[in-house]
Amino acid sequence: MKYQNLHYQFEKAVVEEEYYRILNILFFLKAKRSFINLYYGDNKLTCRIIKIDNKKKQVELLVPGFIEGQERRSSITFEALNRYYYSDILIIHTEENSVIIGMPEKLAYLRRRLYPRINFDDLFMRFIILFSAVFEKPQEEKLLEKKFPFVYQEIRQENPSLRVIYQMISAEAANISPDFDFVMIKDRKDLSPIEKLVIEDMKNILITDTSRISSYNRSLKKEHIESFSLLYEKFCREDGMEEADKKFYDLQRDDLVQFIQSYYYGPIKLYDKPIGYLKIQTYIFNKYSIPLWQAEEISALLKLFSYALTKIKMRKTHFDPLQIKTRIVNISMSGLLMEIDDLDAFNYLQKNKRIVMRIPIYGEELEISGEIIRFYKEGDYFYMGVLFFKTKPDDMQKLEDFLYENIHYQFF
């Protein structure tokens, strides 16, 4: 049958089975003289309810031009109360220009969208993440923005400068010690135990005083910054405490031989995946040890640096006019469904859901801000449903005109 796929479209729909509620809906259709779609064989016929017999549990439909065949089962769809209904029905008998059907035992329904969505195959857009809080605690965000206003000023830009941000982070690292280095990791096969903690476990490591073994094996009891206490516990489990102590004394001796007083390692990430680290060291002749509060500040700055790196990478991949490949599957006045093939961006956007979009319409680009509220994957592509929340008044008028010209009635 031509319309047999209707059943599958309503497989996951809400079902109304209460008899009197179904009866009320049918009386509503009769009173409003609403149209009903009757699917019979390969034909879609338009009809109306002209009589409802509650005792016999039958409904009479006015169906001009109905030609009876061998089929006794059919289906109907109709709109009512901002819902789209579907039901399988039994044809009891036919009369001239009318069909008598049994009362539907259940009605499956889908809630209609407030705004119809228009499907497209050839509409593409650009997007970039919209700045939102990087840290979970608002108080921490406010304190950091007050202390490092120029860093925040730069990462809020639509097109932040990597050179400027790198210089600002480097200046803060130099305030701690002139002996610092940004290390990018390409091959993870030959990582040292310290690098494994930073890169694989994404830990910020701080050794405050190499002259004390407790700086190595005792926990700092901080959420984001640790000593080598986890590594020490691992060695104790695998080799025993005596062997673990020996390894740590050897590590301490190596640091002291190099006149190292304290050091810090912090991960640098792209799309929340570690790609390198910042290393800061102080030496005994500096007469300065890195305090915990300073390590916390630099680790927060590295988090902002990682955010900026991701924003710059995403801009190059998804916002560059020469790299437009984000397809708009459908769009309405309230939102759109977008399709990408970038797994890293898909995962990152689940935590950073606000984006700024540029949509080409009528030879110009509309600028619309939105929040991603739905994520799913089909085949090799990733889909995100975006709800609009900010735009220019003129742009919304242009979007409305564009949709009006392309509109065709859809429920899915």
N, C-alpha and C positions, 0 to 999 in steps of 0.2 A: 504493500500500500504506500501511496505517495506521502501520507502524513503520519506514518507509523512511528517516526522518530519523536513525535510529541510526548509519548510515554516516557522516553528516556530523559527528555528535558525536565520532567517533573519528578524524577526518581528521588531526589533529595529535598523535595518541596515539603512544606508544612501541610498536614492533612486535617481537614475538618470532618469529623464523623458523627457529631451530635445531630440527631434527626431534626429537632426543632430549629436549630441554627441553620441547617441546610434549607429547611422550609422557609424560614424568614428571608434568606438570601434570594430564593426563587420568587417569593411574593414581591420583594424589592425590585427584581428585574421586571416582573409583570407590571408593577405600578409605574415604573420609569419608562416602560416600553423600550427597554434596552435590547440591543441586538446580541445574538448568540451565534457563534460559529459552529456549524454541524459538519463533522467530517465523516462522509459516507462513501466508502469505496475510494476512488481517486478524486472525489469531488469535495470541495469546500463550499458549503451553502450557508447563506445568511438567513436567520429565522428569529422569531420572537415568541414569547410565551403568551398564549391566549387563554389557557385554562389550567388550573391546578386542582386535582381531585385528591384531597387528603385521605379520604376513606379508602379509595382504591390504590392510593400511593402511585398516581400516574400524573404525567404532565403532558399537555397538548401544545405542540409547537406549530406555528404557522410557517410553512416552508413552501413558498411558491415555486413551481417547476420541479418538485421532487419526483424522481423516477425510482420506483422500488426495485431493488435487486434481490439477490439471495441472502445477502448479509443481514444478520439480525442484531449484530453488535456494532456500535459506533462510538464516537466520542464527541464531546463538546468543549468549547472554551469560551470564556466571556470575561468582561471587566466589571468589577463592582467594588466599591469601598476602597479604592486605590490598591486593588489586588488584581492579579491575573489568575483566573481559575481554570481548572481542567478536571474532567471526569469521564470515565468510561460509562456508557449507558446501554440499555437493552431496548430495542425497538419492539413494541408490542404489536401494533398494527398501524396501517396507514389509511388515511381518508383523502378526499380531494383537497389538495393544497395544504394538508396538515399531517403531522406524524405524532402518534401517541407513544411516549416513552415511559419506562419505569422511573420512579423517583430515584435520583442518584443516591447511592449508599454512602458515598464519601466524595469530598471535593478537595483536590490538591490545589494549593495556591502559592504564588510568588508575589512578594510585595513589589510594587512598582517603584522605580526611581523617581525622585522629585523632578530631575531633569533627564531627558532621554540622552543616551550616549550614542555617538556616531562613530562607526567603524571606519578605519582607514588602512590602506596597504602601503601608501607612499608618503606619509607625513612623518617627518623626523624633527628632532629638537636637540637643543644643547642644555646641559645643566651643570651646576656646581653646588657643593654643600653650602648651606647658609650657616653662618657662625651661631653656635649655641654653646651652652656651658660645657667646658671640657672636664670639669671636676664634679663629682657627685655632691659634694657639700657646698652650698651657696656661699657660706662664710669663707671657706678656703678660696673660692674663686674671687671674691671681693678683695680679700687681703692681697692676693697675688696681682690682681689688676692694679691695685693701688701702689704696689711696690715696683711693678714692671709695666707701666702704662704704655711705653713705646712698643713693647713686644705685642701687647694686645691690640694696639692700634694697627700694627702691620698685619697680624693674622686675621683681623676683621675685614681686610681689604678683599675685594673680589679677586684680585690678582696679586697676592703677596709676593714679595721679592725674597727668594731663597738667600741671596747674597746678604741682604740687610739682616734677616733673621739669624743667619749663621754668625755674622759679626756681633750681634747683640748677645747671643749665647756664649760666644768665645770670650767676650769682654767679661761676662759674669764668671766664667771658668777661670780666667786670668786673675780675677780678684781673689780667688782662693789660692791659686798657685800658678806660676808661669809654666810649670811642667804639666801640660795637658795635651791630649791627642784625641782626635775623632778617628775611629777605626771602623772601616766598612768590611763586612764579612762576605766573601764570595764562596768560599769552600768551607763547609762545616766538618770536614773529615779530621782536621788536625787541630781542633779546638782544645785549649788547655782546660783544666778543671774549673778555673775561675770563669773563663769565657763560656763554658757550658752553662754555668749558673746564670750568667747574664743573658746569653743568647737563647738557650733552650728553655730555661725556666723563667726568663724575663724578670730577673731580680735586680734590684739596686743593691750593690755591695759596698759596705763601708767598714774599713779597718781603721779605728781611731788612733791606736798607739801600738806600733809594732814591738815595743819593748815589753808589752804585757800579753801573755798567751791568752788571757781571757778575752782580749779584743777579737781573737780569731774564733774561738769555740763557744762563746756565750751569746745567746740571742739578744738582739737590741729591743725586742718586743715592740717592733713597729710594723705596721701593716705593709708598707711599701719598701722598707729598707731593712736589710739583714746583714749580719756578719757571715762567717763561714759555718755557722752553727748547724745548718741543714746538711752541709757537706761532711761535717764532723760526725753527725749522727749516722749518716750513710756509711762512713768508714767504720764506725763502731759496730754496726750491724753486720757488715761484710767481713771485717778483719779482726774485730775485737778492739777493746778500748786501748790496750797497750800499743798495738800497731797504729791505731788512729792517732794517739798522742805523738808517736814517733814521726809520723808524716807531717803533723802540724808543727812540731819543733823544727823539722827540716825546712818547712816553708817559712817559719819565723826567722831562722838563721839566714836563709837566702835574702830575705828582705833587709835584715840588719847589715849584711855584708855590703849591700848596695846603698846603705845609709838612708833607707826609706823610713820616714817617720809615720806617715799615714797615707791611705789612698782610697779612692772611690771609683767604682765602675757603675755606669748607668746605661740601660738599653736605649737604642734609637730604633723606632719602628716606622714601617710604611704599611698602611692598611691593617694596623694592629699586629703585624708580623715583624719580628726583629730583623734588622738588616745590618746592625753594627752597634757600637757603643762609644761612650765618652769615658776616657780614663784621666783621672787627675791624681797627681802624686805630690806629696811634700817630703822634704828631706830634713835630716837631723840638723844640718847647719841652718835651715830656715827657721828653726825653733817655733814651728807652728804645726798643730795637728788639726785636721778637718773636723769641726764639731758636727754633731748630729743635725742641728737646725740648719746648717749650711748645706749639708748633704740633702736634706729634705727640700730645700729651695731649688737646688740644681736639678734634682729629680723631677720636680714640678715643671721647671723650664724645659727639660727634655721631653716631657709629655706635650707641652705646647709646640716644641720643635717638631715632634712626630706628627702632630695634628697638621702643622703647616706643610710638611713634606707631602702628606696624603692629599691635602687640598690642592697643592701645586700639581701633583701627579694626576689627580682626577680632572683638574682643569685642562691639562694637556690631552688627556684621553677622551673626555666627554664634553668639553666646553670649547675646544679649539674649532673654529669654523671649518678648518681643513680636515677635521676628524669626526664629522657628524655621523653617528651610527646608532643613536638611540631612537628607536621607532615608537611612535605613538600608535598603540593598538586601537584605542577608542578615546573619545574626549567628550566632555559635556561642560555646562556652565559651572559645575561644582568641582570637577576633577578630571583625571585622566588615568589611563593604564599604559605604562611604559614597558618596553622590552629591551633588555641588554644581554650581552653574552660575556660579561665580565664578572667572574665569581668573586674576586677580591672586593670589587666595588659593591656587589650585592650584599656580601657579609658585613662590610663596613657600614653601609647605609641602614642596617637594622639597628645600629646604635646611634647613628647620626642621621635622623630621619627628615630634617628640614633641608629643603633644596630651593635654589632659584633656577627657574626654567626660562629659556628663550625659545619661543614657538614661532616659526615663520608662517605668516598669514598675509595675503594681499601684498606681497613684495616687501614686507617689513616684519620685524620681530616683536612679538608681545613679550613683555617681562612679567612673569607670574611667580609668586612664592607659594610653596605648598609643603605639606607634611605627608610623608609616606605612611599609610595606615594598613597596607596589606602586602604580603610577600608570598610568592610561590614560584615553583620551578616546573617547567614542562619541556621535556627533551633536553636540548642543549642551550635553552634560553631561560632567562630569569625575568620574572614579571613583578612589577610594583604598582600598587594602586595609590594615587596621590590625591589628596584633598586640598583644594586651593584655599588660601587664607588671606592673601594680600596681592593686590594688583592696582594698576592705575585705572581710574574710571573710564577713560577713553579706550583702554585696551579691552576691558570687559565688553564694551559696546561693539568693538570690532570682532571679538570672539563670538558674541551673540549673532551678529550679522553673518559671520562665516558659517556657524552651525545651522542657521536658518536656511541658508542656500543649499546645504548638503544634507539636510535632515531627511531621514526615512524612519518610519515607525519601527522601534525595536524594543524587545523586552529583555534580551540577553546581551 
